[in-house]
Amino acid sequence: MVSFTNLFTAGLMATTALAMPHHMHRDVHPIHKRSSTKRGAAYNDVSTVSTLSNTGTVTWAYNWAFSDSDLPTGVDYVPMLWGAKFFGGWLTAIESALSSGSNYILGFNEPDMASQADMSPSTAAGYYQQYITPYSGSAKLISPAVTSSTDTGKGLSWFEEFMTDCSSCNITGLAVHWYGDSVDDFKSFVQKAVSTASTYNIEEVWVTEFALNADTSGVTDQSTAADFVNEAITWMDSQANVTRYSYFMCADNYLLTNGALNTVGTAYTSSSA
C-alpha cells in the first residue's frame, strides 16, 4: 500500500529526464546516536527526510522510484524499479544510481496487488531477470516487495511462486510490507517472512512499509501509533535477519506534523526506542 502523492510525477521525471542521483553535502550534527543501521525513510518529498536524518537514527531511504533528489549526507539511497511503467528510463538511471554509491536495488512494488505493480509471479521473474539481475555484481538485489495478505496467490505465497522461476536471480533479500491491527500480528508475520526467506537461503528481510491498518491514510491516534512503533522497531532491532525497515511513511500526518517530528516520529527516531 503506497501513497502516490508525487510518485507518478517523480517516476515520470526520472523516466523521461533520466535524472542522475547525487547527494547534497551538508553539515549534519546528529542529536542521537544509535548503533542500528536498519532504520530508513520511505518518502515522496525529499525535504522531509532531513527531519528524520538529523536525529542520527535514519541511515537509508527510498521513494518508490530511482532518483534520490538530493538526500541529506549520511542517508544512503536505495533505488526501486516500481513496475513495468518505469522500464523505459531504468537502464541509464540505475547505472547513475550505482555510480553514485547505491549498494542495493529494490524490486517491484506489491506485484501481488492489482492496484500496484500487478504482475504474476512468472511475469515478475522474467522482468526481474531482465532488468535487475544483471546488476548483481554491482549491488545486492532485494526481491519484489510483497504484501502481508494471506489470500491465495498473494503475499508470501506469491513470493514462493516467484522464486520457483527466479531461483537463479541472485536475490539476497526478501522485501515485505505489513498492515494489520496489532504488534503481535506484525511480529508473527515478520517471523514467517524470515522463515520463508531462509527456505531459499536468503538471510536478509526488509520491511519496507509497515503501519497499523488505522493509520494507512494518516495516523489516527498518536499515542497508539507511537506505542506500536516503539515495540515494533525495538523488536526488529533485536532480530538478526531483519536488516532494514521503514515505517509508512516520512510525511505530514504520519511521522511528521507541519514538517516537524510528531509523537510517532519521535518514537521512530528515538535512540532509546
C-alpha positions, 0 to 999 in steps of 0.5 A: 500500500503506497501513497502516490502523492508525487510518485507518478510525477517523480517516476515520470521525471526520472523516466523521461529526464533520466535524472542522475542521483547525487547527494547534497553535502551538508553539515549534519550534527546528529542529536542521537546516536544509535548503533542500528543501521536498519532504520530508513525513510520511505518518502515522496518529498525529499525535504522531509527526510532531513527531519528524520536524518538529523536525529542520527537514527535514519541511515537509508531511504527510498521513494518508490522510484530511482532518483534520490533528489538530493538526500541529506549526507549520511542517508544512503539511497536505495533505488526501486524499479516500481513496475513495468511503467518505469522500464523505459528510463531504468537502464541509464538511471540505475547505472547513475544510481550505482555510480553514485554509491547505491549498494542495493536495488529494490524490486517491484512494488506489491506485484501481488496487488492489482492496484500496484505493480500487478504482475504474476509471479512468472511475469515478475521473474522474467522482468526481474531477470531482465532488468535487475539481475544483471546488476548483481555484481554491482549491488545486492538485489532485494526481491519484489516487495510483497504484501502481508495478505494471506489470500491465495496467490498473494503475499508470501505465497506469491513470493514462493511462486516467484522464486520457483522461476527466479531461483537463479536471480541472485536475490539476497533479500526478501522485501515485505510490507505489513498492515494489520491491527496489532504488534503481535500480528506484525511480529508473527508475520515478520517471523514467517517472512524470515522463515520463508526467506531462509527456505531459499537461503536468503538471510536478509528481510526488509520491511519496507512499509509497515503501519497499523491498518488505522493509520494507512491514510494518516495516523489516527491516534498518536499515542497508539501509533507511537506505542506500536512503533516503539515495540515494533522497531525495538523488536526488529532491532533485536532480530538478526535477519531483519536488516532494514525497515521503514515505517509508512511513511516520512510525511505530514500526518504520519511521522511528521506534523507541519514538517516537524517530528510528531509523537510517532516520529519521535518514537521512530527516531528515538535512540532509546526506542 
